[in-house]
Every structure is written in C-alpha cells, then in structure tokens.
Amino acid sequence: MNIFFYFLQSIPECIGLISLSLTLSRVPLRWGRVLIGAVMLSIVVYIIRALPVIFGLHLPISILLMFLLFVIFTHAKPSNIIIAIFSSFMILTLLEYVFNSTFFAVTRLDPQQLDAYEGLWAALGVAQSLVLIIIAMFMPKYFRPIEGAWKN
C-alpha cells in the first residue's frame, strides 16, 4: 500500500483504538495525547509491516505498545487496560467485517480487485475509524472517566 494511503487510514484507526481503549479504561480523553500516541503507534506498525517478518506480528506488538503506554501514562489498573484494549480491537474487527461485507455486497467487487484501488480501501478504513471514534466519544456516558487518571 502507498505510504500516503497507509497513514491516511492508519492514523484515524489508531486514534479510534486508543480513544476507545482509554474510555473503556475510564481514563478521560485528552485528544493531544491520543493523537501523539496514534501517530507513534501508526509509525511502529508501518515499520513492522515493512520488515520481512510473519504477517500479523504487528497486532501483538500494537497491543503490547498500547498496554505499556497506558501503564506508563495513566493510573488505570493493568487488568482493566488489557480488557479495554482487547475489547477495542474486537470492536474494530467487528466494524471491519460489517463495513467490508456491506461494501463487497453492494459493489459486487472481488476483494482481490480492491488492491488496485488503494484510495477506496483507505476510505473504507477511515469510515470505520470514524465510527470507532464516535463510539469512543459517547462511551463516557456509560463509563464515567475517573479524574486524575492521567499521570503528570
């Protein structure tokens, strides 16, 4: 995938994953910190995916990196952090399935053909990322953030 389209899709996806994980961990959202973490995570994943390693290795490394960042920068309990991160990835997986299934059913395109349309693939990723971010923005109504959850 073209580097431009990769980051166009990856940064919003990482923003969604981090913000939803923070919300589920009951940590108030600080969008500046979320953006910095998302850019950093996106760059790390890009580097890992560019290496000649087993495809999919970026996923456990992403989970570990998010966990370490949350432990270092928040007061959230590690057990809550793990559950929140895995829940966020599960929600993203569900969104990807729904968006992709719907897209392929409507357009009748073969998934193999979509490689030729990187912009379209990135647009699908951005759309599901926006849904993830919207979910994260409404979750504090149900998972009240704890004041002082961020370390200084």
DOTORVEX-571680 format. One line per 3 residues: for each residue z, y, x of N, C-alpha, C, O. Coordinates in steps of 0.1 Angstrom, whole numbers. Last residue first. Example, Ala and Ser with C-alpha at 12.3 -4.5 7.8 and 13.67 -1.06 7.14 Angstrom:
BEGIN
71,-22,128,71,-11,137,79,0,129,80,11,134 ~ 78,-57,132,78,-45,123,78,-33,132,85,-33,142 $
//
This chain:
BEGIN
356,128,11,351,141,17,345,139,30,340,149,36 ~ 346,104,-13,354,108,-1,348,120,5,336,122,4 ~ 346,104,-48,338,107,-36,348,110,-25,358,117,-27 $
364,104,-69,358,91,-64,350,92,-51,348,82,-45 ~ 375,125,-81,379,122,-68,374,109,-62,379,104,-53 ~ 374,112,-114,375,123,-105,380,120,-91,389,111,-90 $
354,87,-125,367,90,-120,366,101,-111,359,101,-101 ~ 333,87,-154,335,88,-140,349,92,-136,356,99,-144 ~ 332,63,-180,337,76,-176,339,77,-160,346,68,-155 $
309,48,-193,316,45,-180,321,58,-175,314,64,-166 ~ 297,61,-214,304,48,-216,312,44,-204,322,36,-206 ~ 287,84,-205,293,85,-218,301,72,-220,311,72,-228 $
274,77,-181,288,83,-180,295,84,-194,307,86,-194 ~ 248,68,-190,259,58,-188,273,65,-187,282,59,-191 ~ 228,87,-189,235,85,-202,247,76,-200,256,75,-209 $
218,86,-164,223,99,-168,231,97,-181,240,105,-184 ~ 209,60,-162,220,64,-153,226,77,-158,238,79,-157 ~ 187,61,-179,198,52,-183,211,57,-175,222,57,-180 $
171,79,-164,176,83,-177,188,74,-182,198,79,-187 ~ 166,62,-142,173,74,-140,179,79,-154,190,84,-154 ~ 150,42,-155,163,38,-148,172,51,-146,184,50,-148 $
129,58,-164,137,51,-174,151,47,-168,161,49,-174 ~ 119,64,-139,124,75,-147,132,69,-158,143,75,-162 ~ 110,39,-130,121,46,-123,127,57,-131,139,59,-131 $
89,34,-147,101,26,-148,113,32,-141,125,30,-145 ~ 72,54,-137,76,54,-151,89,46,-153,98,50,-160 ~ 68,47,-110,75,59,-113,80,59,-128,91,64,-130 $
54,23,-114,67,23,-107,75,35,-110,87,35,-112 ~ 31,32,-125,39,23,-133,53,23,-127,63,22,-134 ~ 22,48,-104,25,54,-116,34,45,-125,43,50,-132 $
16,28,-85,27,37,-82,31,44,-95,43,46,-97 ~ -6,16,-98,6,8,-95,18,17,-93,29,14,-98 ~ -23,38,-98,-19,33,-111,-6,24,-109,3,25,-117 $
-27,40,-70,-22,51,-78,-16,47,-91,-6,52,-96 ~ -40,16,-63,-26,19,-58,-19,30,-66,-7,30,-69 ~ -60,-4,-73,-56,8,-80,-41,12,-76,-32,11,-84 $
-62,-28,-61,-73,-18,-58,-69,-5,-64,-75,6,-60 ~ -42,-43,-72,-41,-39,-58,-51,-28,-54,-48,-20,-46 ~ -50,-51,-97,-42,-38,-96,-40,-34,-82,-38,-22,-79 $
-61,-75,-97,-70,-64,-96,-63,-51,-94,-69,-41,-89 ~ -40,-93,-100,-46,-92,-87,-56,-80,-86,-57,-75,-74 ~ -35,-90,-128,-25,-84,-118,-31,-83,-104,-28,-74,-96 $
-62,-80,-147,-56,-91,-140,-47,-85,-129,-51,-76,-123 ~ -60,-62,-177,-63,-63,-163,-56,-75,-157,-46,-79,-162 ~ -55,-55,-203,-61,-68,-201,-66,-69,-186,-76,-76,-183 $
-40,-34,-212,-52,-31,-204,-61,-44,-202,-72,-42,-199 ~ -19,-47,-226,-26,-36,-232,-40,-34,-225,-50,-32,-232 ~ -9,-66,-208,-13,-70,-222,-22,-59,-228,-32,-63,-235 $
-2,-50,-186,-13,-60,-185,-17,-65,-198,-29,-69,-200 ~ 19,-34,-198,7,-28,-192,-5,-38,-191,-16,-35,-195 ~ 38,-53,-205,31,-45,-215,18,-39,-210,8,-39,-217 $
44,-64,-180,39,-73,-191,32,-64,-202,21,-68,-206 ~ 54,-41,-167,42,-48,-162,36,-57,-173,24,-57,-175 ~ 76,-34,-183,65,-24,-181,53,-31,-177,42,-29,-182 $
92,-58,-183,87,-52,-196,75,-42,-193,65,-43,-200 ~ 96,-61,-155,90,-72,-163,84,-66,-176,72,-68,-179 ~ 109,-37,-148,96,-41,-142,89,-51,-150,77,-50,-152 $
132,-40,-164,123,-29,-166,109,-32,-160,99,-30,-167 ~ 144,-62,-151,140,-63,-165,130,-52,-168,120,-55,-176 ~ 148,-51,-125,139,-63,-127,135,-64,-141,123,-67,-144 $
166,-31,-132,153,-27,-126,143,-39,-128,132,-37,-132 ~ 188,-47,-140,181,-38,-150,167,-34,-145,158,-33,-153 ~ 193,-59,-116,189,-67,-127,182,-59,-138,172,-63,-144 $
201,-37,-100,189,-45,-96,184,-54,-108,172,-55,-110 ~ 224,-31,-115,213,-21,-113,200,-28,-110,190,-25,-115 ~ 240,-54,-110,236,-50,-124,224,-40,-124,215,-42,-132 $
244,-52,-82,236,-63,-88,232,-60,-102,220,-64,-106 ~ 259,-28,-82,246,-29,-75,238,-40,-81,226,-38,-83 ~ 282,-35,-98,273,-24,-102,259,-25,-95,249,-22,-102 $
293,-56,-83,288,-58,-97,279,-47,-101,268,-50,-107 ~ 299,-41,-59,290,-53,-59,284,-56,-73,272,-58,-74 ~ 317,-22,-69,305,-18,-63,294,-30,-63,283,-28,-66 $
339,-38,-77,331,-30,-87,317,-26,-82,307,-26,-89 ~ 347,-47,-52,343,-57,-63,335,-50,-73,325,-55,-78 ~ 354,-23,-39,343,-31,-34,338,-41,-45,326,-43,-46 $
362,5,-59,366,-8,-54,353,-16,-50,343,-16,-57 ~ 354,38,-47,352,27,-57,357,14,-51,355,12,-39 ~ 355,60,-32,368,53,-33,366,41,-43,376,35,-46 $
326,65,-10,333,66,-22,347,58,-22,349,50,-13 ~ 314,61,15,314,74,10,322,76,-4,323,87,-9 ~ 317,34,23,319,44,32,322,58,26,331,65,29 $
309,20,0,322,18,6,326,29,15,338,33,15 ~ 282,29,-3,292,32,-13,306,30,-8,315,38,-12 ~ 271,20,21,271,34,18,282,38,8,289,47,9 $
274,-8,17,280,-1,28,281,14,26,292,20,29 ~ 257,-12,-6,271,-15,-6,279,-8,5,289,-2,3 ~ 232,-4,4,238,4,-7,253,1,-7,261,10,-9 $
229,-24,24,230,-10,28,236,-1,17,244,7,20 ~ 229,-47,8,239,-45,18,241,-31,22,252,-26,23 ~ 205,-42,-7,218,-44,-14,230,-42,-4,240,-35,-7 $
187,-41,14,189,-29,5,202,-30,-2,210,-21,-3 ~ 188,-67,23,192,-56,32,195,-43,24,204,-36,27 ~ 179,-82,1,193,-83,5,197,-72,15,209,-68,15 $
151,-69,1,161,-69,-10,175,-71,-6,184,-62,-9 ~ 137,-74,24,142,-60,22,152,-60,10,160,-51,10 ~ 128,-99,23,140,-97,32,146,-83,29,158,-80,31 $
105,-102,11,116,-102,2,129,-100,10,140,-98,4 ~ 87,-120,34,86,-111,23,99,-113,15,103,-124,11 ~ 99,-124,67,97,-130,54,97,-120,43,106,-111,43 $
83,-101,90,94,-110,86,91,-115,72,81,-111,66 ~ 70,-80,107,65,-94,104,76,-104,101,79,-113,109 ~ 76,-49,90,78,-59,101,73,-72,97,71,-75,85 $
73,-34,68,62,-33,78,64,-43,89,54,-46,96 ~ 96,-38,54,84,-44,48,72,-44,58,63,-52,57 ~ 113,-23,71,115,-38,70,102,-44,64,98,-55,69 $
103,3,66,103,-3,79,104,-18,79,97,-25,86 ~ 108,5,38,95,6,43,93,0,57,84,-7,60 ~ 136,4,38,128,-7,32,114,-7,36,108,-17,39 $
142,28,51,146,15,57,138,3,51,134,-5,58 ~ 131,46,33,126,45,47,130,32,53,121,26,59 ~ 147,42,11,133,40,10,127,38,24,118,30,26 $
172,49,21,170,35,16,155,32,16,151,22,20 ~ 168,77,25,172,68,36,169,54,33,163,46,41 ~ 162,85,-1,152,87,9,155,78,21,146,71,27 $
187,79,-13,174,73,-18,163,74,-7,156,64,-5 ~ 205,95,0,206,80,1,193,73,-3,190,63,3 ~ 195,120,-8,196,116,6,197,101,8,190,96,16 $
199,117,-36,185,119,-31,185,116,-16,176,109,-11 ~ 227,115,-38,218,104,-43,204,105,-37,198,95,-33 ~ 234,140,-28,238,128,-21,229,116,-25,225,107,-17 $
224,156,-49,220,158,-35,223,146,-26,215,141,-18 ~ 237,147,-72,223,144,-70,218,146,-56,208,140,-51 ~ 263,129,-78,260,141,-70,246,139,-66,243,132,-56 $
279,114,-105,267,116,-98,266,130,-91,269,140,-97 ~ 311,98,-100,303,109,-106,290,111,-98,290,109,-86 ~ 316,64,-104,315,75,-94,307,86,-100,295,83,-104 $
316,40,-117,325,51,-122,326,62,-112,337,68,-111 ~ 298,21,-111,310,21,-103,320,32,-107,331,33,-101 ~ 278,30,-128,285,17,-131,297,15,-123,307,8,-128 $
270,52,-113,275,54,-126,283,41,-130,294,43,-136 ~ 260,40,-89,272,49,-89,278,50,-102,291,50,-104 ~ 239,26,-100,250,18,-94,262,27,-93,273,22,-95 $
223,47,-109,228,37,-119,240,29,-113,250,27,-120 ~ 217,59,-85,224,67,-95,230,57,-105,242,59,-110 ~ 204,39,-71,216,44,-65,224,51,-76,236,49,-77 $
182,34,-87,191,23,-84,204,28,-79,215,24,-83 ~ 170,59,-89,174,52,-101,184,42,-98,195,40,-104 ~ 163,64,-62,172,73,-69,178,66,-81,190,67,-84 $
146,42,-58,159,42,-51,168,52,-57,180,49,-58 ~ 125,52,-75,131,39,-77,145,38,-71,155,33,-77 ~ 118,76,-62,124,76,-75,131,63,-79,141,63,-86 $
109,63,-37,120,73,-37,126,74,-51,138,73,-53 ~ 87,46,-44,99,41,-39,111,50,-40,122,46,-43 ~ 64,60,-52,71,51,-61,85,47,-57,94,45,-65 $
59,77,-31,59,82,-44,66,73,-54,72,78,-64 ~ 59,58,-10,71,67,-11,71,74,-25,82,78,-30 ~ 34,45,-16,47,38,-14,59,47,-17,68,44,-25 $
16,66,-16,19,59,-29,32,51,-28,39,50,-38 ~ 17,71,12,19,82,2,24,75,-12,34,79,-17 ~ 9,47,24,23,52,26,27,63,16,38,64,11 $
-7,22,5,-8,35,12,6,41,12,14,40,3 ~ 0,-12,9,0,0,0,0,12,9,7,13,19 $
//
